[in-house]
Amino acid sequence: MKDIHEVLRRKQARYAQLAKQIEMLQQAAEKLREVAPLLTENDDDDSAILAEVDDDIVQPSAMAAKAASATSNNQAAPAKPVRPPRWP
């Protein structure tokens, strides 16, 4: 049979741990409320930056598509296999 005082002590320790976790989560929520407006202000700048990055990504893929079409039309010379450099 379990000792009631031991069970009570464990329950209180668990309660104290949960109370600390709740307090920490509330503090984190307050910090997020402070930071959220800053993130929404930069949202337009971020979308412009992402658009630039997307353009940079599209251009190399367009170049790859051109190279693929050129090789399919036999306009380009066959590529030589690339070997890694040898180290002495």
TAJONOR-V935228 format. One line per field, one symbol per residue. phi: phi as a letter, one per 20 degrees, with the letter a starting at -180 (. if undefined). A space follows every 10 residues. Layout:
phi = ???
This chain:
phi = .fffffffff ffffffffff ffffffffff ffffegffff feffffffff ffffffffff ffffffffff ffeledfffe fedffedf
